[in-house]
Amino acid sequence: MCLIAVALDAHPRYPLVIAANRDEFHDRPAAPADWWPGTASVFGGRDLLKGGSWLALARDRRWAVVTNVRRMIPPDPKAPSRGALVADYVSREDDPADYVARLGASATAHPGFNLLVGVGSRAHYATNHPRYRTAALSAGIHAVSNASLDTPWPKLVRLRAALQRWCAERCDDFTPLFAALADSRPAPDEALPDTGVGLETERFLSPPFIRGDRYGTRASTVLAMRADGRVRFWERRFGPLGRASGETQCELCLAAGT
């Protein structure tokens, strides 16, 4: 993922809401969201190049999402995948706080990441850039892109505001959230971050939805989890230049909350 907004206990019917875009090279193979082969307990998309996932959830209401940290230095091709962190968490039974505490010992082996892990509406954040640190997430709206949690990049501010409105208005229709995820308007130059990639690339990467022939938004996902464990899940997939390539829309029945 490259843009994630999460609502924790901010909606009267959904203790957890996630709206997220995954940006990636279009030639990197991936499997659509589904129950993973060999297990009936994990649901999500799969990276077919290095394994792992960008967003996944388990039958016990555990979930994880990850973004990369934008850096000029190319990642070590031999380094473990960030997506392996998502797969690892949802395949375990660790408490979120215990998981991010234990992860600190090996976090520096991975390329720069932002990781959100949770069970229901209880969630923790971890990052290994510029050093490893963690935080428990309070009730409310949180968002992360390719900098640290809640860094106010224009794309993050737009999506976070859209999710805030959606929760405040007690919506059920995912249309406003998908509209926010589909926003391809570049940010004005004066609002752009300086991450060392140059002005043209900053402009290209600035909207929530990136349209490119080689790199761009590959998937937009919205999920809403009720306290009884029912999850409304909708993934829209895209090819080069933002052309629609498929979607997965379903309702999952997970374990009820306690």
Secondary structure, DSSP 8 states (H G I E B T S, - for coil): --EEEEEES-SSS-SEEEEEEEEEETTS-EEEEEE-TT-SSEEEEEETTT---SEEEETTSEEEEEEE---SS---TTS--THHHHHHHHTS---HHHHHHHHTTTGGGS-SEEEEEEETTEEEEEE-SSS-EEEE--SEEEEESSSSTT---HHHHHHHHHHHHHHHTT---SHHHHHHHT------GGG----SS-HHHHHHH-SSS---SSEEEEEEEEEEE-TTSEEEEEEEEE-GGG-EEEEEEEEEE-----
